[in-house]
Amino acid sequence: MLKMWLLALFGASALALPHAHRAPAAVHYTVAAEGNEARYRVREQLLHHDLPNDAIGRTSAITGGITFNADETIDTAASKIIIDVTSLKSDRDRRDGYVQHRILETAQYPSVVFTPTAFHGVKLPLATSGSQRFDMSGLLTVHGVTRPTVWHVTAQSKNADVTGTGTTQFSFEDVSLAQPHVPVVLSVADTIKLEYDFHLVREK
């Protein structure tokens, strides 16, 4: 009788323990099918134009996602934002051809990839409602060159959706890009600004 009672006691305890001590699951946000756009922005002075303007190229061909571990760190192996730069379009076809073939060399380097490594100034995982401002550091790979970078982010959360904008910047030299030199462009600023309007969805 005692033996049966002990078996019943320890058996019930063994079944209960995994539920009582189950660790929180990882949280994954994936890039939504709509609502994402990445842009480059470079200041230029064109021939026969009195004032400088911003050259802006855009693409919505963005995939990937971000995974948060149970300890509120980022799972870098499962977190990447991938931008297909072969689809970048500006308001000038000639500029687009030059960017594709002479600057980014997209036949060899078709993607720009950002791997987030840490969030600063915000509690993780992200809240399910409200607006937040924070910085996100990580590794940015452009033209085959990987360098640390920091994005300044404004985000709005609503249930499973997180939308907002992130911005960062770097120089042509930082990622071994050739600064444009063409007759119709008098000058090009050395700073490249990247902007990302994002829409991420928390997976269930």
FIKOLZA-1660 file (N, C-alpha, C; in steps of 0.1 Angstrom, whole numbers, plus 5000, padded with zeros to 4 digits):
% residues 204
   i   px   py   pz ch aa at
   1 5008 4988 5000  A  M  N
   1 5000 5000 5000  A  M CA
   1 5009 5013 5000  A  M  C
   2 5019 5013 5009  A  L  N
   2 5028 5024 5010  A  L CA
   2 5035 5026 4996  A  L  C
   3 5039 5015 4990  A  K  N
   3 5046 5016 4977  A  K CA
   3 5037 5023 4967  A  K  C
   4 5025 5019 4966  A  M  N
   4 5015 5024 4956  A  M CA
   4 5013 5039 4959  A  M  C
   5 5012 5043 4972  A  W  N
   5 5010 5057 4975  A  W CA
   5 5022 5065 4971  A  W  C
   6 5034 5060 4973  A  L  N
   6 5046 5068 4969  A  L CA
   6 5047 5069 4954  A  L  C
   7 5044 5059 4947  A  L  N
   7 5044 5059 4932  A  L CA
   7 5034 5070 4927  A  L  C
   8 5022 5070 4933  A  A  N
   8 5012 5079 4929  A  A CA
   8 5017 5094 4932  A  A  C
   9 5023 5096 4944  A  L  N
   9 5027 5109 4948  A  L CA
   9 5038 5114 4939  A  L  C
  10 5049 5107 4936  A  F  N
  10 5060 5111 4928  A  F CA
  10 5056 5112 4913  A  F  C
  11 5047 5103 4909  A  G  N
  11 5042 5104 4895  A  G CA
  11 5035 5116 4893  A  G  C
  12 5026 5120 4902  A  A  N
  12 5018 5133 4900  A  A CA
  12 5028 5145 4901  A  A  C
  13 5038 5144 4909  A  S  N
  13 5047 5155 4910  A  S CA
  13 5055 5157 4897  A  S  C
  14 5059 5146 4891  A  A  N
  14 5067 5146 4879  A  A CA
  14 5059 5152 4867  A  A  C
  15 5045 5149 4868  A  L  N
  15 5037 5155 4857  A  L CA
  15 5034 5169 4859  A  L  C
  16 5034 5174 4872  A  A  N
  16 5031 5188 4875  A  A CA
  16 5043 5197 4873  A  A  C
  17 5055 5192 4875  A  L  N
  17 5067 5200 4874  A  L CA
  17 5069 5207 4861  A  L  C
  18 5068 5201 4850  A  P  N
  18 5071 5208 4837  A  P CA
  18 5061 5219 4835  A  P  C
  19 5049 5218 4840  A  H  N
  19 5040 5229 4838  A  H CA
  19 5043 5240 4848  A  H  C
  20 5047 5237 4860  A  A  N
  20 5050 5247 4870  A  A CA
  20 5062 5255 4867  A  A  C
  21 5072 5249 4860  A  H  N
  21 5085 5256 4858  A  H CA
  21 5087 5258 4843  A  H  C
  22 5077 5258 4835  A  R  N
  22 5078 5260 4820  A  R CA
  22 5084 5274 4817  A  R  C
  23 5095 5275 4810  A  A  N
  23 5101 5288 4807  A  A CA
  23 5093 5295 4797  A  A  C
  24 5093 5309 4797  A  P  N
  24 5085 5316 4787  A  P CA
  24 5091 5313 4773  A  P  C
  25 5081 5313 4764  A  A  N
  25 5085 5310 4750  A  A CA
  25 5092 5322 4743  A  A  C
  26 5100 5320 4733  A  A  N
  26 5105 5331 4725  A  A CA
  26 5094 5338 4718  A  A  C
  27 5096 5350 4714  A  V  N
  27 5086 5358 4707  A  V CA
  27 5092 5362 4694  A  V  C
  28 5085 5360 4683  A  H  N
  28 5090 5363 4669  A  H CA
  28 5081 5372 4662  A  H  C
  29 5087 5383 4657  A  Y  N
  29 5080 5393 4649  A  Y CA
  29 5084 5391 4634  A  Y  C
  30 5075 5389 4625  A  T  N
  30 5079 5387 4611  A  T CA
  30 5075 5399 4603  A  T  C
  31 5082 5402 4592  A  V  N
  31 5079 5414 4583  A  V CA
  31 5066 5411 4576  A  V  C
  32 5056 5420 4578  A  A  N
  32 5043 5418 4572  A  A CA
  32 5044 5419 4556  A  A  C
  33 5033 5413 4550  A  A  N
  33 5033 5413 4535  A  A CA
  33 5031 5427 4530  A  A  C
  34 5025 5436 4538  A  E  N
  34 5023 5450 4533  A  E CA
  34 5027 5460 4544  A  E  C
  35 5030 5472 4540  A  G  N
  35 5033 5483 4550  A  G CA
  35 5048 5484 4552  A  G  C
  36 5057 5479 4544  A  N  N
  36 5071 5480 4546  A  N CA
  36 5077 5487 4534  A  N  C
  37 5086 5497 4537  A  E  N
  37 5093 5504 4526  A  E CA
  37 5107 5509 4532  A  E  C
  38 5117 5506 4524  A  A  N
  38 5131 5510 4527  A  A CA
  38 5135 5521 4517  A  A  C
  39 5142 5531 4522  A  R  N
  39 5146 5542 4513  A  R CA
  39 5161 5546 4516  A  R  C
  40 5168 5549 4505  A  Y  N
  40 5181 5556 4507  A  Y CA
  40 5178 5571 4504  A  Y  C
  41 5185 5580 4510  A  R  N
  41 5184 5594 4508  A  R CA
  41 5198 5600 4508  A  R  C
  42 5201 5606 4496  A  V  N
  42 5214 5613 4495  A  V CA
  42 5213 5627 4489  A  V  C
  43 5219 5636 4495  A  R  N
  43 5218 5650 4490  A  R CA
  43 5227 5652 4478  A  R  C
  44 5221 5658 4468  A  E  N
  44 5229 5660 4455  A  E CA
  44 5226 5674 4449  A  E  C
  45 5235 5679 4441  A  Q  N
  45 5233 5691 4434  A  Q CA
  45 5234 5688 4419  A  Q  C
  46 5223 5689 4412  A  L  N
  46 5222 5686 4398  A  L CA
  46 5226 5698 4389  A  L  C
  47 5231 5695 4377  A  L  N
  47 5235 5706 4368  A  L CA
  47 5222 5713 4363  A  L  C
  48 5223 5726 4362  A  H  N
  48 5211 5735 4358  A  H CA
  48 5200 5735 4368  A  H  C
  49 5203 5731 4381  A  H  N
  49 5194 5733 4392  A  H CA
  49 5200 5743 4402  A  H  C
  50 5191 5752 4406  A  D  N
  50 5196 5763 4415  A  D CA
  50 5199 5757 4429  A  D  C
  51 5191 5748 4434  A  L  N
  51 5192 5743 4447  A  L CA
  51 5195 5728 4448  A  L  C
  52 5202 5723 4458  A  P  N
  52 5203 5709 4460  A  P CA
  52 5190 5702 4463  A  P  C
  53 5190 5689 4461  A  N  N
  53 5178 5681 4464  A  N CA
  53 5182 5668 4469  A  N  C
  54 5173 5660 4474  A  D  N
  54 5175 5647 4479  A  D CA
  54 5172 5637 4468  A  D  C
  55 5182 5628 4465  A  A  N
  55 5180 5617 4456  A  A CA
  55 5174 5606 4466  A  A  C
  56 5162 5600 4462  A  I  N
  56 5156 5590 4471  A  I CA
  56 5152 5578 4462  A  I  C
  57 5157 5567 4467  A  G  N
  57 5153 5554 4461  A  G CA
  57 5146 5546 4471  A  G  C
  58 5135 5539 4466  A  R  N
  58 5126 5531 4474  A  R CA
  58 5124 5517 4470  A  R  C
  59 5121 5508 4479  A  T  N
  59 5117 5495 4476  A  T CA
  59 5108 5489 4487  A  T  C
  60 5099 5481 4484  A  S  N
  60 5091 5474 4494  A  S CA
  60 5094 5459 4494  A  S  C
  61 5104 5455 4487  A  A  N
  61 5108 5441 4487  A  A CA
  61 5117 5438 4499  A  A  C
  62 5110 5436 4511  A  I  N
  62 5117 5434 4523  A  I CA
  62 5111 5421 4530  A  I  C
  63 5120 5413 4535  A  T  N
  63 5116 5401 4542  A  T CA
  63 5124 5400 4555  A  T  C
  64 5120 5389 4563  A  G  N
  64 5127 5386 4575  A  G CA
  64 5119 5388 4588  A  G  C
  65 5126 5390 4599  A  G  N
  65 5119 5392 4612  A  G CA
  65 5129 5393 4623  A  G  C
  66 5124 5394 4635  A  I  N
  66 5132 5396 4647  A  I CA
  66 5126 5386 4658  A  I  C
  67 5135 5379 4664  A  T  N
  67 5131 5370 4675  A  T CA
  67 5137 5374 4688  A  T  C
  68 5129 5375 4699  A  F  N
  68 5133 5378 4712  A  F CA
  68 5133 5365 4720  A  F  C
  69 5145 5362 4727  A  N  N
  69 5146 5351 4736  A  N CA
  69 5137 5353 4749  A  N  C
  70 5136 5343 4756  A  A  N
  70 5128 5344 4769  A  A CA
  70 5135 5353 4779  A  A  C
  71 5148 5355 4778  A  D  N
  71 5155 5364 4787  A  D CA
  71 5156 5378 4782  A  D  C
  72 5148 5381 4772  A  E  N
  72 5146 5395 4766  A  E CA
  72 5158 5399 4758  A  E  C
  73 5167 5390 4754  A  T  N
  73 5178 5393 4745  A  T CA
  73 5173 5389 4731  A  T  C
  74 5180 5393 4720  A  I  N
  74 5177 5390 4707  A  I CA
  74 5184 5378 4702  A  I  C
  75 5176 5369 4696  A  D  N
  75 5182 5357 4690  A  D CA
  75 5187 5361 4676  A  D  C
  76 5200 5364 4676  A  T  N
  76 5206 5370 4664  A  T CA
  76 5206 5360 4652  A  T  C
  77 5207 5347 4655  A  A  N
  77 5206 5337 4645  A  A CA
  77 5193 5336 4638  A  A  C
  78 5182 5340 4645  A  A  N
  78 5169 5340 4639  A  A CA
  78 5163 5354 4636  A  A  C
  79 5172 5364 4636  A  S  N
  79 5168 5378 4634  A  S CA
  79 5175 5384 4623  A  S  C
  80 5168 5388 4612  A  K  N
  80 5174 5395 4601  A  K CA
  80 5163 5402 4593  A  K  C
  81 5167 5414 4589  A  I  N
  81 5158 5422 4580  A  I CA
  81 5166 5423 4566  A  I  C
  82 5160 5418 4556  A  I  N
  82 5166 5416 4543  A  I CA
  82 5159 5425 4533  A  I  C
  83 5167 5434 4527  A  I  N
  83 5162 5444 4517  A  I CA
  83 5167 5440 4503  A  I  C
  84 5158 5438 4494  A  D  N
  84 5162 5434 4480  A  D CA
  84 5165 5448 4473  A  D  C
  85 5177 5451 4471  A  V  N
  85 5181 5464 4465  A  V CA
  85 5180 5464 4450  A  V  C
  86 5178 5452 4444  A  T  N
  86 5177 5451 4429  A  T CA
  86 5164 5458 4425  A  T  C
  87 5155 5461 4434  A  S  N
  87 5142 5467 4431  A  S CA
  87 5141 5481 4435  A  S  C
  88 5152 5488 4439  A  L  N
  88 5152 5502 4442  A  L CA
  88 5148 5510 4430  A  L  C
  89 5139 5520 4433  A  K  N
  89 5135 5529 4422  A  K CA
  89 5134 5543 4428  A  K  C
  90 5140 5553 4420  A  S  N
  90 5139 5567 4423  A  S CA
  90 5130 5574 4412  A  S  C
  91 5131 5587 4411  A  D  N
  91 5124 5594 4401  A  D CA
  91 5131 5595 4388  A  D  C
  92 5143 5589 4387  A  R  N
  92 5151 5590 4375  A  R CA
  92 5157 5576 4371  A  R  C
  93 5153 5572 4359  A  D  N
  93 5158 5558 4354  A  D CA
  93 5173 5558 4353  A  D  C
  94 5179 5569 4348  A  R  N
  94 5193 5570 4347  A  R CA
  94 5200 5568 4360  A  R  C
  95 5195 5575 4370  A  R  N
  95 5201 5573 4384  A  R CA
  95 5200 5559 4388  A  R  C
  96 5188 5553 4386  A  D  N
  96 5186 5539 4391  A  D CA
  96 5196 5529 4384  A  D  C
  97 5198 5531 4371  A  G  N
  97 5208 5523 4364  A  G CA
  97 5222 5524 4370  A  G  C
  98 5226 5537 4373  A  Y  N
  98 5239 5540 4378  A  Y CA
  98 5240 5533 4392  A  Y  C
  99 5230 5535 4401  A  V  N
  99 5231 5529 4414  A  V CA
  99 5232 5514 4414  A  V  C
 100 5224 5508 4405  A  Q  N
 100 5223 5493 4404  A  Q CA
 100 5237 5488 4399  A  Q  C
 101 5242 5494 4388  A  H  N
 101 5254 5488 4382  A  H CA
 101 5267 5493 4386  A  H  C
 102 5268 5506 4390  A  R  N
 102 5281 5512 4393  A  R CA
 102 5283 5513 4408  A  R  C
 103 5273 5515 4416  A  I  N
 103 5275 5518 4430  A  I CA
 103 5272 5505 4438  A  I  C
 104 5260 5501 4438  A  L  N
 104 5257 5489 4447  A  L CA
 104 5261 5476 4440  A  L  C
 105 5263 5476 4427  A  E  N
 105 5266 5463 4420  A  E CA
 105 5257 5452 4424  A  E  C
 106 5244 5454 4421  A  T  N
 106 5234 5445 4427  A  T CA
 106 5234 5431 4420  A  T  C
 107 5241 5429 4409  A  A  N
 107 5242 5416 4403  A  A CA
 107 5251 5407 4412  A  A  C
 108 5260 5413 4419  A  Q  N
 108 5269 5406 4429  A  Q CA
 108 5264 5407 4443  A  Q  C
 109 5258 5419 4447  A  Y  N
 109 5253 5421 4460  A  Y CA
 109 5238 5425 4460  A  Y  C
 110 5229 5416 4458  A  P  N
 110 5215 5419 4456  A  P CA
 110 5208 5423 4469  A  P  C
 111 5214 5422 4480  A  S  N
 111 5206 5425 4493  A  S CA
 111 5214 5433 4502  A  S  C
 112 5207 5441 4510  A  V  N
 112 5212 5448 4521  A  V CA
 112 5206 5441 4533  A  V  C
 113 5214 5437 4543  A  V  N
 113 5209 5429 4554  A  V CA
 113 5213 5436 4568  A  V  C
 114 5203 5437 4576  A  F  N
 114 5205 5442 4590  A  F CA
 114 5202 5431 4600  A  F  C
 115 5212 5428 4609  A  T  N
 115 5210 5419 4619  A  T CA
 115 5210 5426 4633  A  T  C
 116 5198 5427 4639  A  P  N
 116 5197 5434 4652  A  P CA
 116 5204 5426 4663  A  P  C
 117 5211 5433 4672  A  T  N
 117 5218 5426 4683  A  T CA
 117 5213 5431 4697  A  T  C
 118 5208 5443 4697  A  A  N
 118 5203 5448 4710  A  A CA
 118 5194 5460 4709  A  A  C
 119 5184 5462 4718  A  F  N
 119 5176 5473 4719  A  F CA
 119 5180 5481 4731  A  F  C
 120 5178 5495 4730  A  H  N
 120 5182 5503 4741  A  H CA
 120 5171 5513 4743  A  H  C
 121 5167 5515 4756  A  G  N
 121 5157 5524 4760  A  G CA
 121 5143 5519 4759  A  G  C
 122 5141 5506 4759  A  V  N
 122 5128 5500 4758  A  V CA
 122 5128 5486 4765  A  V  C
 123 5117 5483 4771  A  K  N
 123 5116 5470 4777  A  K CA
 123 5111 5459 4767  A  K  C
 124 5117 5448 4767  A  L  N
 124 5114 5437 4757  A  L CA
 124 5107 5426 4765  A  L  C
 125 5098 5419 4757  A  P  N
 125 5094 5421 4744  A  P CA
 125 5085 5434 4743  A  P  C
 126 5083 5439 4731  A  L  N
 126 5076 5452 4730  A  L CA
 126 5062 5451 4735  A  L  C
 127 5057 5463 4740  A  A  N
 127 5044 5464 4746  A  A CA
 127 5033 5461 4735  A  A  C
 128 5022 5457 4738  A  T  N
 128 5011 5454 4729  A  T CA
 128 5003 5466 4725  A  T  C
 129 5006 5478 4731  A  S  N
 129 4998 5490 4728  A  S CA
 129 5007 5502 4731  A  S  C
 130 5004 5513 4724  A  G  N
 130 5011 5526 4727  A  G CA
 130 5023 5528 4718  A  G  C
 131 5029 5540 4720  A  S  N
 131 5041 5545 4712  A  S CA
 131 5053 5544 4720  A  S  C
 132 5064 5542 4713  A  Q  N
 132 5077 5541 4720  A  Q CA
 132 5088 5546 4711  A  Q  C
 133 5098 5552 4717  A  R  N
 133 5110 5556 4710  A  R CA
 133 5122 5549 4716  A  R  C
 134 5131 5544 4708  A  F  N
 134 5143 5536 4713  A  F CA
 134 5153 5535 4702  A  F  C
 135 5165 5530 4706  A  D  N
 135 5176 5528 4696  A  D CA
 135 5177 5513 4695  A  D  C
 136 5181 5509 4683  A  M  N
 136 5184 5495 4680  A  M CA
 136 5197 5494 4673  A  M  C
 137 5206 5486 4680  A  S  N
 137 5220 5485 4674  A  S CA
 137 5221 5471 4667  A  S  C
 138 5230 5470 4658  A  G  N
 138 5232 5457 4651  A  G CA
 138 5243 5458 4641  A  G  C
 139 5242 5449 4631  A  L  N
 139 5252 5448 4621  A  L CA
 139 5245 5450 4607  A  L  C
 140 5250 5460 4600  A  L  N
 140 5245 5463 4587  A  L CA
 140 5254 5459 4576  A  L  C
 141 5249 5451 4566  A  T  N
 141 5258 5446 4555  A  T CA
 141 5253 5453 4542  A  T  C
 142 5262 5461 4536  A  V  N
 142 5259 5468 4524  A  V CA
 142 5271 5465 4514  A  V  C
 143 5268 5460 4502  A  H  N
 143 5279 5458 4492  A  H CA
 143 5289 5449 4497  A  H  C
 144 5285 5439 4505  A  G  N
 144 5294 5429 4511  A  G CA
 144 5303 5433 4523  A  G  C
 145 5300 5446 4527  A  V  N
 145 5308 5451 4539  A  V CA
 145 5298 5452 4551  A  V  C
 146 5302 5446 4562  A  T  N
 146 5294 5446 4574  A  T CA
 146 5300 5455 4584  A  T  C
 147 5292 5464 4590  A  R  N
 147 5297 5473 4600  A  R CA
 147 5286 5475 4611  A  R  C
 148 5290 5478 4623  A  P  N
 148 5280 5481 4633  A  P CA
 148 5273 5494 4630  A  P  C
 149 5260 5495 4634  A  T  N
 149 5252 5507 4632  A  T CA
 149 5241 5507 4642  A  T  C
 150 5236 5519 4644  A  V  N
 150 5225 5522 4653  A  V CA
 150 5213 5528 4646  A  V  C
 151 5202 5523 4648  A  W  N
 151 5189 5528 4642  A  W CA
 151 5182 5536 4653  A  W  C
 152 5176 5547 4649  A  H  N
 152 5168 5555 4658  A  H CA
 152 5153 5552 4654  A  H  C
 153 5145 5546 4664  A  V  N
 153 5133 5540 4660  A  V CA
 153 5121 5547 4668  A  V  C
 154 5110 5550 4660  A  T  N
 154 5098 5553 4666  A  T CA
 154 5088 5542 4663  A  T  C
 155 5081 5536 4672  A  A  N
 155 5072 5525 4670  A  A CA
 155 5059 5527 4677  A  A  C
 156 5048 5521 4670  A  Q  N
 156 5035 5521 4676  A  Q CA
 156 5030 5506 4676  A  Q  C
 157 5025 5502 4687  A  S  N
 157 5021 5488 4689  A  S CA
 157 5006 5488 4690  A  S  C
 158 5000 5478 4684  A  K  N
 158 4985 5476 4686  A  K CA
 158 4983 5461 4684  A  K  C
 159 4980 5455 4695  A  N  N
 159 4978 5440 4696  A  N CA
 159 4991 5433 4690  A  N  C
 160 4989 5426 4679  A  A  N
 160 5001 5418 4674  A  A CA
 160 5009 5426 4664  A  A  C
 161 5004 5438 4660  A  D  N
 161 5011 5446 4650  A  D CA
 161 5020 5457 4656  A  D  C
 162 5032 5458 4650  A  V  N
 162 5041 5469 4654  A  V CA
 162 5045 5477 4641  A  V  C
 163 5042 5490 4641  A  T  N
 163 5045 5498 4629  A  T CA
 163 5054 5509 4634  A  T  C
 164 5061 5516 4624  A  G  N
 164 5069 5527 4628  A  G CA
 164 5080 5530 4617  A  G  C
 165 5090 5538 4621  A  T  N
 165 5101 5542 4612  A  T CA
 165 5114 5541 4620  A  T  C
 166 5124 5536 4613  A  G  N
 166 5138 5536 4618  A  G CA
 166 5147 5543 4608  A  G  C
 167 5157 5550 4614  A  T  N
 167 5166 5557 4605  A  T CA
 167 5180 5555 4610  A  T  C
 168 5190 5555 4601  A  T  N
 168 5204 5554 4604  A  T CA
 168 5211 5561 4592  A  T  C
 169 5224 5563 4594  A  Q  N
 169 5232 5569 4583  A  Q CA
 169 5247 5564 4584  A  Q  C
 170 5254 5565 4572  A  F  N
 170 5268 5562 4571  A  F CA
 170 5273 5568 4559  A  F  C
 171 5286 5568 4557  A  S  N
 171 5293 5574 4546  A  S CA
 171 5295 5564 4535  A  S  C
 172 5298 5568 4522  A  F  N
 172 5301 5559 4512  A  F CA
 172 5313 5551 4515  A  F  C
 173 5323 5558 4521  A  E  N
 173 5336 5551 4525  A  E CA
 173 5333 5540 4535  A  E  C
 174 5324 5542 4544  A  D  N
 174 5321 5532 4555  A  D CA
 174 5319 5519 4549  A  D  C
 175 5312 5518 4538  A  V  N
 175 5308 5505 4532  A  V CA
 175 5315 5503 4518  A  V  C
 176 5326 5510 4516  A  S  N
 176 5334 5508 4504  A  S CA
 176 5326 5510 4491  A  S  C
 177 5317 5520 4491  A  L  N
 177 5310 5524 4479  A  L CA
 177 5317 5536 4472  A  L  C
 178 5316 5535 4459  A  A  N
 178 5322 5546 4451  A  A CA
 178 5312 5558 4451  A  A  C
 179 5317 5570 4455  A  Q  N
 179 5308 5582 4454  A  Q CA
 179 5306 5586 4440  A  Q  C
 180 5293 5589 4436  A  P  N
 180 5290 5591 4422  A  P CA
 180 5298 5603 4416  A  P  C
 181 5303 5601 4404  A  H  N
 181 5309 5612 4396  A  H CA
 181 5304 5611 4382  A  H  C
 182 5294 5619 4379  A  V  N
 182 5288 5619 4365  A  V CA
 182 5286 5634 4361  A  V  C
 183 5286 5637 4348  A  P  N
 183 5285 5651 4343  A  P CA
 183 5273 5658 4348  A  P  C
 184 5261 5652 4349  A  V  N
 184 5249 5659 4352  A  V CA
 184 5247 5661 4367  A  V  C
 185 5257 5656 4375  A  V  N
 185 5256 5658 4390  A  V CA
 185 5268 5666 4394  A  V  C
 186 5266 5678 4399  A  L  N
 186 5278 5687 4403  A  L CA
 186 5284 5682 4416  A  L  C
 187 5276 5677 4425  A  S  N
 187 5282 5673 4438  A  S CA
 187 5272 5663 4444  A  S  C
 188 5277 5654 4453  A  V  N
 188 5270 5645 4460  A  V CA
 188 5275 5644 4475  A  V  C
 189 5266 5646 4484  A  A  N
 189 5270 5646 4498  A  A CA
 189 5276 5632 4502  A  A  C
 190 5285 5631 4512  A  D  N
 190 5291 5619 4515  A  D CA
 190 5283 5610 4524  A  D  C
 191 5272 5615 4529  A  T  N
 191 5263 5608 4539  A  T CA
 191 5251 5601 4532  A  T  C
 192 5250 5589 4534  A  I  N
 192 5238 5581 4530  A  I CA
 192 5229 5579 4541  A  I  C
 193 5217 5583 4540  A  K  N
 193 5207 5581 4551  A  K CA
 193 5198 5569 4546  A  K  C
 194 5195 5560 4556  A  L  N
 194 5186 5549 4553  A  L CA
 194 5174 5551 4562  A  L  C
 195 5162 5549 4556  A  E  N
 195 5150 5550 4563  A  E CA
 195 5142 5537 4561  A  E  C
 196 5135 5532 4571  A  Y  N
 196 5128 5520 4570  A  Y CA
 196 5114 5522 4577  A  Y  C
 197 5103 5523 4569  A  D  N
 197 5090 5522 4574  A  D CA
 197 5086 5508 4576  A  D  C
 198 5083 5503 4588  A  F  N
 198 5081 5489 4590  A  F CA
 198 5067 5486 4595  A  F  C
 199 5064 5473 4592  A  H  N
 199 5052 5467 4597  A  H CA
 199 5055 5453 4601  A  H  C
 200 5056 5450 4614  A  L  N
 200 5059 5437 4619  A  L CA
 200 5047 5431 4626  A  L  C
 201 5046 5418 4624  A  V  N
 201 5035 5411 4631  A  V CA
 201 5040 5400 4640  A  V  C
 202 5035 5400 4652  A  R  N
 202 5039 5390 4662  A  R CA
 202 5032 5377 4659  A  R  C
 203 5040 5367 4658  A  E  N
 203 5035 5353 4654  A  E CA
 203 5029 5347 4667  A  E  C
 204 5018 5340 4665  A  K  N
 204 5011 5333 4676  A  K CA
 204 5018 5320 4680  A  K  C
% end
